Amino acid sequence: MSTELIINSKPSEVDIAILEDGKLMEYQTQTSQNDFAVGDIYLGKVRKIIPGLNSAFIDIGHPKDAFLHYNDLGPQVKSLLKYIRNTQSGGQQTAMLDRFKAEGNITKDGKIADVLTQGMPILVQITKEAISTKGPRLTSELSIPGRMLVLVPFNEKVAISQKIRRKDERDRLRMVLEGMRPKGFGLIARTNSMGKSAEELKADLDTLVKKWETMYAHLKKEKTKARVLSEEDRVSGILRDLFNDSFTSIVVDDESLFLEIVSTLDTIAPGRDKIVKMHTDKVPVFEKYGVDRQIKTSFGRSVPMTKGAYLVIEHTEALHVIDVNSGNRLNAKENQENNSLEVNLVAAKEIARQLRLRDMGGIIVVDFIDMVKSEHRKALYEKLCEFMKADRARHKVLPPSKFGLVQITRQRVRPATDIETSEPDPEGAGTIHAPINILGEIADSIEQLAKAGYRDISLHTHPFVAAYLTKGFPSPRLSWLFKYKRWIRIVPRDAYRYLQYRFFDRDRKMIKL
């Protein structure tokens, strides 16, 4: 698998696209005002205690008060509160915890009113961005992530990522980290730490300690409702969390961002900065690498797939609903059960991609095409779980219910990405799907016709579409010849609407799809 990172810089935002084998898998937008992002640490002020919910509302400067539950305080919250008091009063002379006397841990079944009081300052970290009418979700169990390690203040433990399974490697990492762990801090070894030398791990730790010292400096001078430590921008965060040997190219169209990425790669992966390319072509970078086209075809209510099938995706306040449709298929030789399985397997792969692409979180309900055989339902469930393994967000997939529904829960930390792809209808007052989608629909139809044994095929369509299908080298028609071994005769029809098309056989009879 080859991974490409394409970055489109705009005056007020940066669009980030991740392609795997040329297919758009993740799409994010970073605005210039990237406040209240996941991972940011704020010095908040307790605005209100809610005993009935065992929670508190915290004012961090967001228009909506942020939510902090007792279970998210962390066992060491009393030590954290003492550290804040001492720092702001001048009693804590250093950022480090060598001489800091920790307080006792709170109990799991305690009351938040016994820990927090109204008006009290508290350090909190955003775990979920504001979504709809809800404010951000917080935790006071702070953590500072690096590429290989995570620094956890007021903790004395060393933990190893569960994805590192070799016992000898886990033991080695534990021994190395115990030897370099600062007093008063805990360390978590991330998956990227596997195989890394003690020197590399120490360098990453030093970077995290500097961030903690930066937070301390801000804490000394800041009042409440201020950000004291900012999470890295999304480009740097992606490189920190995702960069590996599968990355073959990083393309960016902004010089300052280009230099920043080169510098970042020189730190985390020396010698790999050669894969970073500066896009200077007059054609926009997203247009050049086909990202714009994939955005048009991948977002929206209806998502086309191969073999003529398509998904219908609906977003509600409570959950996301996905319906799988087989569409018009020419598979007379196959029985309905096998046909349903084939469509469902294609849909499962696309659904796993859509969840990553749109960053859909919470509850997702998928209505697959009904299948009678239990072995087919089991095969579908196993394949869906396999496709979901590439998803970095925490998730759980349940087996199909009695009604044939598959339920998925996926970690939700920010609003789902929703891009409007429909356009005004040039022939009416309504809207139509993005016209670029018609190319995929026509190609899928040609594939089905080829499988059904049709040889002499004529495509009748609007003159504008007909002209596009024959332009360039290779033109879409020539690409179809190479792929489907069929030369498609294209006939412009003045009477057809803009996105209308029909297929005819050698006897000039219309083929029903």
GUDRENMI-754342 format. One record per residue (C-alpha): x, y, z; residue in one letter. Coordinates in pm, whole numbers, always signed. Layout:
BEGIN
+--------+--------+--------+---+
:     xx :     yy :     zz : r :
+--------+--------+--------+---+
:      X :      Y :      Z : A :
...
+--------+--------+--------+---+
//
This chain:
BEGIN
+--------+--------+--------+---+
:     xx :     yy :     zz : r :
+--------+--------+--------+---+
:     +0 :     +0 :     +0 : M :
:   +125 :   +348 :    -89 : S :
:     +7 :   +651 :   +107 : T :
:     +4 :  +1007 :    -25 : E :
:    -56 :  +1326 :   +172 : L :
:   -193 :  +1612 :    -40 : I :
:   -219 :  +1957 :   +121 : I :
:   -408 :  +2250 :    -29 : N :
:   -332 :  +2580 :   +144 : S :
:   -589 :  +2863 :   +140 : K :
:   -577 :  +3210 :   +299 : P :
:   -791 :  +3114 :   +600 : S :
:   -767 :  +2733 :   +607 : E :
:   -568 :  +2428 :   +504 : V :
:   -732 :  +2126 :   +338 : D :
:   -563 :  +1791 :   +404 : I :
:   -625 :  +1475 :   +200 : A :
:   -483 :  +1128 :   +264 : I :
:   -484 :   +889 :    -32 : L :
:   -418 :   +516 :     -5 : E :
:   -336 :   +357 :   -341 : D :
:   -484 :   +666 :   -507 : G :
:   -816 :   +648 :   -319 : K :
:   -926 :   +928 :    -86 : L :
:   -945 :   +784 :   +267 : M :
:   -933 :  +1088 :   +496 : E :
:  -1018 :  +1452 :   +444 : Y :
:   -972 :  +1726 :   +704 : Q :
:   -987 :  +2103 :   +713 : T :
:   -781 :  +2311 :   +953 : Q :
:   -892 :  +2671 :  +1000 : T :
:   -663 :  +2954 :  +1104 : S :
:   -870 :  +2989 :  +1422 : Q :
:   -818 :  +2638 :  +1550 : N :
:   -933 :  +2705 :  +1907 : D :
:  -1094 :  +2443 :  +2130 : F :
:   -946 :  +2150 :  +1936 : A :
:   -906 :  +1801 :  +2077 : V :
:   -589 :  +1785 :  +2287 : G :
:   -578 :  +2155 :  +2380 : D :
:   -523 :  +2224 :  +2751 : I :
:   -709 :  +2517 :  +2910 : Y :
:   -709 :  +2681 :  +3247 : L :
:  -1080 :  +2677 :  +3310 : G :
:  -1308 :  +2801 :  +3585 : K :
:  -1572 :  +2588 :  +3753 : V :
:  -1897 :  +2764 :  +3670 : R :
:  -2154 :  +2523 :  +3809 : K :
:  -2166 :  +2193 :  +3999 : I :
:  -2443 :  +1948 :  +3900 : I :
:  -2474 :  +1694 :  +4185 : P :
:  -2750 :  +1499 :  +4005 : G :
:  -2512 :  +1425 :  +3715 : L :
:  -2204 :  +1411 :  +3937 : N :
:  -2055 :  +1659 :  +3692 : S :
:  -1953 :  +2019 :  +3652 : A :
:  -1976 :  +2281 :  +3382 : F :
:  -1643 :  +2452 :  +3316 : I :
:  -1596 :  +2792 :  +3154 : D :
:  -1297 :  +2777 :  +2915 : I :
:  -1400 :  +3071 :  +2697 : G :
:  -1617 :  +2873 :  +2457 : H :
:  -1968 :  +3010 :  +2385 : P :
:  -2105 :  +2691 :  +2545 : K :
:  -1985 :  +2572 :  +2883 : D :
:  -1771 :  +2259 :  +2866 : A :
:  -1872 :  +1938 :  +3045 : F :
:  -1658 :  +1756 :  +3302 : L :
:  -1780 :  +1432 :  +3464 : H :
:  -1646 :  +1296 :  +3792 : Y :
:  -1506 :   +988 :  +3615 : N :
:  -1301 :  +1221 :  +3394 : D :
:  -1133 :  +1401 :  +3683 : L :
:   -861 :  +1138 :  +3708 : G :
:   -741 :   +980 :  +4035 : P :
:   -470 :  +1245 :  +4082 : Q :
:   -696 :  +1550 :  +4047 : V :
:   -618 :  +1672 :  +4400 : K :
:   -247 :  +1680 :  +4313 : S :
:   -332 :  +1874 :  +3996 : L :
:   -537 :  +2131 :  +4189 : L :
:   -256 :  +2173 :  +4442 : K :
:     -5 :  +2223 :  +4157 : Y :
:   -226 :  +2497 :  +4010 : I :
:   -258 :  +2677 :  +4345 : R :
:   +115 :  +2656 :  +4416 : N :
:   +212 :  +2774 :  +4068 : T :
:    -17 :  +3075 :  +4067 : Q :
:    +79 :  +3171 :  +4424 : S :
:   +450 :  +3142 :  +4350 : G :
:   +510 :  +2840 :  +4570 : G :
:   +594 :  +2612 :  +4277 : Q :
:   +927 :  +2745 :  +4155 : Q :
:   +984 :  +2487 :  +3880 : T :
:   +774 :  +2306 :  +3623 : A :
:   +910 :  +1967 :  +3723 : M :
:   +764 :  +1754 :  +4001 : L :
:  +1086 :  +1641 :  +4174 : D :
:  +1004 :  +1819 :  +4499 : R :
:   +630 :  +1830 :  +4459 : F :
:   +441 :  +1644 :  +4731 : K :
:   +148 :  +1465 :  +4571 : A :
:   -193 :  +1444 :  +4734 : E :
:   -391 :  +1125 :  +4780 : G :
:   -605 :   +982 :  +4499 : N :
:   -981 :  +1025 :  +4491 : I :
:  -1212 :   +723 :  +4504 : T :
:  -1400 :   +588 :  +4203 : K :
:  -1743 :   +631 :  +4364 : D :
:  -1693 :   +978 :  +4510 : G :
:  -1888 :  +1299 :  +4460 : K :
:  -1765 :  +1584 :  +4243 : I :
:  -1890 :  +1839 :  +4498 : A :
:  -1631 :  +1701 :  +4742 : D :
:  -1349 :  +1779 :  +4495 : V :
:  -1448 :  +2094 :  +4306 : L :
:  -1612 :  +2418 :  +4419 : T :
:  -1773 :  +2693 :  +4217 : Q :
:  -1523 :  +2951 :  +4091 : G :
:  -1222 :  +2719 :  +4135 : M :
:   -953 :  +2725 :  +3859 : P :
:   -876 :  +2386 :  +3703 : I :
:   -656 :  +2258 :  +3421 : L :
:   -862 :  +2061 :  +3169 : V :
:   -795 :  +1896 :  +2834 : Q :
:  -1048 :  +1876 :  +2550 : I :
:  -1143 :  +1519 :  +2459 : T :
:  -1440 :  +1600 :  +2236 : K :
:  -1505 :  +1918 :  +2042 : E :
:  -1834 :  +2104 :  +2061 : A :
:  -2098 :  +1923 :  +1854 : I :
:  -2439 :  +2071 :  +1772 : S :
:  -2589 :  +2220 :  +2090 : T :
:  -2334 :  +2056 :  +2324 : K :
:  -2017 :  +2220 :  +2446 : G :
:  -1675 :  +2053 :  +2454 : P :
:  -1614 :  +1740 :  +2665 : R :
:  -1324 :  +1764 :  +2909 : L :
:  -1088 :  +1561 :  +3123 : T :
:   -852 :  +1677 :  +3397 : S :
:   -637 :  +1365 :  +3355 : E :
:   -382 :  +1543 :  +3137 : L :
:   -161 :  +1377 :  +2878 : S :
:    +90 :  +1521 :  +2631 : I :
:   +139 :  +1299 :  +2324 : P :
:   +458 :  +1273 :  +2121 : G :
:   +551 :  +1055 :  +1828 : R :
:   +677 :   +767 :  +2039 : M :
:   +575 :   +851 :  +2395 : L :
:   +292 :  +1007 :  +2594 : V :
:   +380 :  +1211 :  +2904 : L :
:   +129 :  +1178 :  +3191 : V :
:   +184 :  +1417 :  +3486 : P :
:   +110 :  +1315 :  +3846 : F :
:   +151 :   +951 :  +3756 : N :
:   +429 :   +707 :  +3842 : E :
:   +348 :   +426 :  +3598 : K :
:   +497 :   +306 :  +3270 : V :
:   +252 :   +155 :  +3021 : A :
:   +315 :    -12 :  +2685 : I :
:    +82 :     +0 :  +2385 : S :
:   -123 :   -319 :  +2350 : Q :
:    -35 :   -325 :  +1980 : K :
:   +323 :   -412 :  +2079 : I :
:   +275 :   -783 :  +2137 : R :
:   +631 :   -921 :  +2161 : R :
:   +713 :   -982 :  +2527 : K :
:  +1086 :   -918 :  +2484 : D :
:  +1017 :   -579 :  +2320 : E :
:   +764 :   -484 :  +2588 : R :
:  +1014 :   -573 :  +2859 : D :
:  +1291 :   -377 :  +2687 : R :
:  +1075 :    -66 :  +2650 : L :
:   +956 :    -88 :  +3009 : R :
:  +1316 :   -109 :  +3136 : M :
:  +1434 :   +182 :  +2917 : V :
:  +1144 :   +407 :  +3013 : L :
:  +1172 :   +331 :  +3383 : E :
:  +1532 :   +448 :  +3364 : G :
:  +1450 :   +784 :  +3202 : M :
:  +1108 :   +862 :  +3352 : R :
:  +1105 :  +1200 :  +3531 : P :
:   +991 :  +1186 :  +3893 : K :
:   +621 :  +1257 :  +3927 : G :
:   +544 :  +1170 :  +3565 : F :
:   +417 :   +855 :  +3396 : G :
:   +503 :   +740 :  +3045 : L :
:   +310 :   +549 :  +2780 : I :
:   +500 :   +385 :  +2496 : A :
:   +309 :   +428 :  +2169 : R :
:   +323 :   +181 :  +1882 : T :
:   +586 :   +398 :  +1709 : N :
:   +827 :   +332 :  +1997 : S :
:   +873 :    -31 :  +1890 : M :
:  +1234 :    -95 :  +1794 : G :
:  +1349 :   +257 :  +1880 : K :
:  +1675 :   +312 :  +2062 : S :
:  +1707 :   +468 :  +2406 : A :
:  +1854 :   +783 :  +2248 : E :
:  +1552 :   +826 :  +2018 : E :
:  +1310 :   +771 :  +2305 : L :
:  +1499 :  +1021 :  +2523 : K :
:  +1484 :  +1284 :  +2246 : A :
:  +1107 :  +1242 :  +2222 : D :
:  +1075 :  +1264 :  +2600 : L :
:  +1279 :  +1586 :  +2608 : D :
:  +1038 :  +1740 :  +2357 : T :
:   +740 :  +1648 :  +2575 : L :
:   +906 :  +1787 :  +2888 : V :
:   +962 :  +2118 :  +2706 : K :
:   +589 :  +2130 :  +2628 : K :
:   +510 :  +2078 :  +2996 : W :
:   +749 :  +2360 :  +3086 : E :
:   +575 :  +2583 :  +2830 : T :
:   +240 :  +2504 :  +2992 : M :
:   +387 :  +2587 :  +3335 : Y :
:   +508 :  +2926 :  +3209 : A :
:   +162 :  +3010 :  +3076 : H :
:     -4 :  +2885 :  +3395 : L :
:   +205 :  +3125 :  +3605 : K :
:    +84 :  +3435 :  +3424 : K :
:   -258 :  +3343 :  +3287 : E :
:   -589 :  +3385 :  +3458 : K :
:   -883 :  +3152 :  +3393 : T :
:  -1042 :  +3084 :  +3050 : K :
:   -704 :  +3078 :  +2873 : A :
:   -535 :  +2814 :  +2658 : R :
:   -207 :  +2715 :  +2822 : V :
:    -97 :  +2443 :  +2578 : L :
:   -209 :  +2396 :  +2221 : S :
:   -227 :  +2068 :  +2036 : E :
:    -14 :  +2057 :  +1723 : E :
:   -181 :  +2161 :  +1400 : D :
:   -345 :  +1879 :  +1208 : R :
:    -67 :  +1851 :   +949 : V :
:   +196 :  +1803 :  +1220 : S :
:    -45 :  +1576 :  +1412 : G :
:    -93 :  +1352 :  +1107 : I :
:   +282 :  +1327 :  +1053 : L :
:   +335 :  +1254 :  +1422 : R :
:    +68 :   +984 :  +1445 : D :
:    +54 :   +831 :  +1097 : L :
:   +386 :   +872 :   +918 : F :
:   +546 :   +538 :   +834 : N :
:   +724 :   +360 :   +550 : D :
:   +404 :   +342 :   +341 : S :
:   +417 :   +719 :   +275 : F :
:   +551 :   +767 :    -77 : T :
:   +489 :  +1139 :   -130 : S :
:   +375 :  +1453 :    +47 : I :
:   +262 :  +1730 :   -188 : V :
:   +200 :  +2084 :    -65 : V :
:   +132 :  +2408 :   -254 : D :
:   +254 :  +2657 :    +10 : D :
:   +625 :  +2733 :    +55 : E :
:   +617 :  +2808 :   +430 : S :
:   +419 :  +2491 :   +495 : L :
:   +661 :  +2301 :   +271 : F :
:   +959 :  +2411 :   +480 : L :
:   +773 :  +2332 :   +804 : E :
:   +694 :  +1976 :   +688 : I :
:  +1054 :  +1919 :   +574 : V :
:  +1175 :  +2033 :   +916 : S :
:   +924 :  +1805 :  +1094 : T :
:  +1024 :  +1503 :   +886 : L :
:  +1391 :  +1576 :   +945 : D :
:  +1316 :  +1537 :  +1315 : T :
:  +1087 :  +1233 :  +1320 : I :
:  +1221 :  +1048 :  +1015 : A :
:  +1568 :  +1166 :   +908 : P :
:  +1640 :  +1110 :   +541 : G :
:  +1272 :  +1087 :   +438 : R :
:  +1229 :  +1460 :   +364 : D :
:  +1294 :  +1388 :     -6 : K :
:   +935 :  +1263 :    -46 : I :
:   +806 :  +1616 :    +21 : V :
:   +726 :  +1795 :   -305 : K :
:   +642 :  +2157 :   -370 : M :
:   +348 :  +2189 :   -609 : H :
:   +413 :  +2471 :   -855 : T :
:   +184 :  +2367 :  -1141 : D :
:    -82 :  +2614 :  -1257 : K :
:   -342 :  +2340 :  -1211 : V :
:   -462 :  +2340 :   -845 : P :
:   -306 :  +2061 :   -640 : V :
:   -638 :  +1893 :   -555 : F :
:   -737 :  +1902 :   -922 : E :
:   -398 :  +1763 :  -1029 : K :
:   -419 :  +1460 :   -800 : Y :
:   -789 :  +1390 :   -850 : G :
:   -891 :  +1486 :   -496 : V :
:  -1162 :  +1731 :   -604 : D :
:  -1328 :  +1465 :   -819 : R :
:  -1322 :  +1211 :   -536 : Q :
:  -1471 :  +1465 :   -295 : I :
:  -1758 :  +1523 :   -539 : K :
:  -1825 :  +1150 :   -571 : T :
:  -1766 :  +1048 :   -209 : S :
:  -1973 :  +1301 :    -18 : F :
:  -2342 :  +1373 :    -39 : G :
:  -2650 :  +1173 :    +47 : R :
:  -2598 :   +911 :   -225 : S :
:  -2258 :   +746 :   -273 : V :
:  -2201 :   +541 :   -590 : P :
:  -1999 :   +221 :   -572 : M :
:  -1869 :    -29 :   -823 : T :
:  -2097 :   -283 :   -988 : K :
:  -2384 :    -35 :  -1001 : G :
:  -2456 :    -46 :   -627 : A :
:  -2481 :   +265 :   -411 : Y :
:  -2515 :   +382 :    -50 : L :
:  -2766 :   +624 :    +94 : V :
:  -2628 :   +803 :   +403 : I :
:  -2852 :  +1002 :   +639 : E :
:  -2728 :  +1203 :   +937 : H :
:  -2951 :  +1265 :  +1239 : T :
:  -2897 :  +1414 :  +1584 : E :
:  -2890 :  +1073 :  +1749 : A :
:  -2722 :   +848 :  +1492 : L :
:  -2612 :   +791 :  +1133 : H :
:  -2808 :   +559 :   +906 : V :
:  -2662 :   +387 :   +598 : I :
:  -2876 :   +197 :   +349 : D :
:  -2719 :    -42 :    +96 : V :
:  -2883 :    -63 :   -247 : N :
:  -2794 :   -299 :   -529 : S :
:  -2907 :    -58 :   -801 : G :
:  -2960 :   -180 :  -1157 : N :
:  -2749 :   -490 :  -1213 : R :
:  -2734 :   -726 :  -1505 : L :
:  -2654 :  -1049 :  -1324 : N :
:  -2915 :  -1286 :  -1448 : A :
:  -2676 :  -1581 :  -1424 : K :
:  -2635 :  -1536 :  -1050 : E :
:  -2898 :  -1612 :   -791 : N :
:  -3028 :  -1344 :   -559 : Q :
:  -2840 :  -1472 :   -254 : E :
:  -2497 :  -1463 :   -421 : N :
:  -2578 :  -1128 :   -576 : N :
:  -2671 :   -987 :   -233 : S :
:  -2349 :  -1116 :    -78 : L :
:  -2139 :   -962 :   -355 : E :
:  -2305 :   -622 :   -316 : V :
:  -2281 :   -634 :    +63 : N :
:  -1908 :   -710 :    +56 : L :
:  -1846 :   -416 :   -178 : V :
:  -2060 :   -198 :    +47 : A :
:  -1875 :   -310 :   +363 : A :
:  -1543 :   -187 :   +222 : K :
:  -1695 :   +145 :   +115 : E :
:  -1870 :   +193 :   +452 : I :
:  -1540 :   +146 :   +639 : A :
:  -1391 :   +412 :   +410 : R :
:  -1687 :   +648 :   +454 : Q :
:  -1662 :   +636 :   +833 : L :
:  -1300 :   +749 :   +815 : R :
:  -1358 :   +998 :   +536 : L :
:  -1653 :  +1175 :   +699 : R :
:  -1526 :  +1113 :  +1054 : D :
:  -1869 :   +980 :  +1148 : M :
:  -1895 :   +905 :  +1519 : G :
:  -2148 :   +786 :  +1771 : G :
:  -2397 :   +520 :  +1664 : I :
:  -2403 :   +405 :  +1300 : I :
:  -2677 :   +169 :  +1181 : V :
:  -2625 :    -10 :   +848 : V :
:  -2908 :   -178 :   +660 : D :
:  -2738 :   -433 :   +437 : F :
:  -2929 :   -630 :   +172 : I :
:  -3104 :   -926 :   +335 : D :
:  -2928 :  -1261 :   +311 : M :
:  -3083 :  -1596 :   +404 : V :
:  -2771 :  -1808 :   +461 : K :
:  -2606 :  -1773 :   +802 : S :
:  -2259 :  -1840 :   +656 : E :
:  -2303 :  -1539 :   +426 : H :
:  -2403 :  -1315 :   +718 : R :
:  -2100 :  -1438 :   +912 : K :
:  -1870 :  -1377 :   +614 : A :
:  -2006 :  -1023 :   +581 : L :
:  -1952 :   -950 :   +951 : Y :
:  -1593 :  -1080 :   +944 : E :
:  -1509 :   -879 :   +632 : K :
:  -1655 :   -560 :   +780 : L :
:  -1445 :   -609 :  +1095 : C :
:  -1139 :   -664 :   +876 : E :
:  -1200 :   -344 :   +677 : F :
:  -1251 :   -148 :  +1000 : M :
:   -909 :   -248 :  +1137 : K :
:   -745 :    +40 :   +949 : A :
:   -961 :   +290 :  +1140 : D :
:   -761 :   +472 :  +1411 : R :
:  -1074 :   +578 :  +1602 : A :
:  -1200 :   +343 :  +1875 : R :
:  -1491 :   +143 :  +1742 : H :
:  -1700 :   -168 :  +1793 : K :
:  -1894 :   -367 :  +1535 : V :
:  -2185 :   -588 :  +1639 : L :
:  -2302 :   -894 :  +1441 : P :
:  -2613 :   -853 :  +1222 : P :
:  -2935 :   -837 :  +1424 : S :
:  -3250 :  -1041 :  +1362 : K :
:  -3363 :   -767 :  +1127 : F :
:  -3038 :   -777 :   +930 : G :
:  -2905 :   -449 :  +1075 : L :
:  -2541 :   -401 :  +1168 : V :
:  -2468 :   -159 :  +1452 : Q :
:  -2138 :    +23 :  +1481 : I :
:  -2019 :   +256 :  +1754 : T :
:  -1728 :   +482 :  +1668 : R :
:  -1544 :   +736 :  +1878 : Q :
:  -1673 :  +1085 :  +1813 : R :
:  -1437 :  +1370 :  +1901 : V :
:  -1548 :  +1636 :  +1649 : R :
:  -1846 :  +1706 :  +1420 : P :
:  -1874 :  +1479 :  +1115 : A :
:  -1742 :  +1626 :   +790 : T :
:  -2037 :  +1721 :   +572 : D :
:  -1969 :  +1864 :   +225 : I :
:  -2254 :  +1973 :     +3 : E :
:  -2197 :  +1816 :   -339 : T :
:  -2535 :  +1882 :   -503 : S :
:  -2563 :  +2168 :   -752 : E :
:  -2848 :  +2379 :   -889 : P :
:  -3034 :  +2204 :  -1169 : D :
:  -2953 :  +2393 :  -1493 : P :
:  -3287 :  +2284 :  -1632 : E :
:  -3510 :  +2351 :  -1332 : G :
:  -3547 :  +2498 :   -986 : A :
:  -3422 :  +2199 :   -787 : G :
:  -3079 :  +2047 :   -734 : T :
:  -2888 :  +1760 :   -894 : I :
:  -2599 :  +1540 :   -787 : H :
:  -2255 :  +1660 :   -888 : A :
:  -2234 :  +1620 :  -1268 : P :
:  -1891 :  +1458 :  -1236 : I :
:  -2069 :  +1155 :  -1084 : N :
:  -2212 :  +1070 :  -1424 : I :
:  -1872 :   +935 :  -1538 : L :
:  -1869 :   +672 :  -1264 : G :
:  -2232 :   +579 :  -1334 : E :
:  -2163 :   +534 :  -1707 : I :
:  -1847 :   +330 :  -1639 : A :
:  -2035 :   +101 :  -1397 : D :
:  -2310 :    +51 :  -1656 : S :
:  -2055 :    -38 :  -1926 : I :
:  -1897 :   -292 :  -1689 : E :
:  -2234 :   -456 :  -1631 : Q :
:  -2309 :   -462 :  -2004 : L :
:  -1970 :   -617 :  -2077 : A :
:  -2032 :   -891 :  -1819 : K :
:  -2373 :   -955 :  -1973 : A :
:  -2208 :  -1021 :  -2313 : G :
:  -2298 :   -705 :  -2504 : Y :
:  -2042 :   -625 :  -2775 : R :
:  -2173 :   -346 :  -2999 : D :
:  -2276 :    -70 :  -2758 : I :
:  -2387 :   +284 :  -2841 : S :
:  -2406 :   +558 :  -2578 : L :
:  -2654 :   +838 :  -2647 : H :
:  -2604 :  +1146 :  -2433 : T :
:  -2611 :  +1527 :  -2422 : H :
:  -2366 :  +1692 :  -2670 : P :
:  -2166 :  +1854 :  -2385 : F :
:  -2117 :  +1519 :  -2212 : V :
:  -2040 :  +1349 :  -2544 : A :
:  -1768 :  +1605 :  -2616 : A :
:  -1608 :  +1549 :  -2274 : Y :
:  -1606 :  +1170 :  -2314 : L :
:  -1398 :  +1194 :  -2633 : T :
:  -1149 :  +1465 :  -2528 : K :
:   -793 :  +1423 :  -2399 : G :
:   -549 :  +1135 :  -2411 : F :
:   -646 :   +897 :  -2291 : P :
:  -1007 :  +1005 :  -2318 : S :
:  -1268 :   +839 :  -2095 : P :
:  -1382 :   +638 :  -2398 : R :
:  -1029 :   +515 :  -2466 : L :
:   -990 :   +420 :  -2099 : S :
:  -1309 :   +214 :  -2127 : W :
:  -1162 :    +34 :  -2429 : L :
:   -852 :    -67 :  -2232 : F :
:  -1051 :   -171 :  -1925 : K :
:  -1363 :   -337 :  -2067 : Y :
:  -1239 :   -434 :  -2417 : K :
:  -1537 :   -252 :  -2570 : R :
:  -1533 :    +40 :  -2815 : W :
:  -1829 :   +255 :  -2716 : I :
:  -1991 :   +451 :  -2997 : R :
:  -2091 :   +791 :  -2858 : I :
:  -2389 :   +964 :  -3018 : V :
:  -2465 :  +1329 :  -2923 : P :
:  -2839 :  +1390 :  -2880 : R :
:  -2969 :  +1747 :  -2878 : D :
:  -3301 :  +1633 :  -2734 : A :
:  -3144 :  +1483 :  -2420 : Y :
:  -3123 :  +1665 :  -2088 : R :
:  -2783 :  +1757 :  -1947 : Y :
:  -2728 :  +1438 :  -1743 : L :
:  -2950 :  +1203 :  -1941 : Q :
:  -2799 :   +904 :  -2121 : Y :
:  -2915 :   +577 :  -2277 : R :
:  -2745 :   +263 :  -2407 : F :
:  -2845 :    +92 :  -2734 : F :
:  -2742 :   -241 :  -2885 : D :
:  -2642 :   -322 :  -3245 : R :
:  -3014 :   -343 :  -3342 : D :
:  -3071 :    +10 :  -3210 : R :
:  -3284 :   -123 :  -2927 : K :
:  -3249 :    +51 :  -2593 : M :
:  -3082 :   -162 :  -2325 : I :
:  -3267 :   -156 :  -1995 : K :
:  -3036 :   -139 :  -1696 : L :
+--------+--------+--------+---+
//
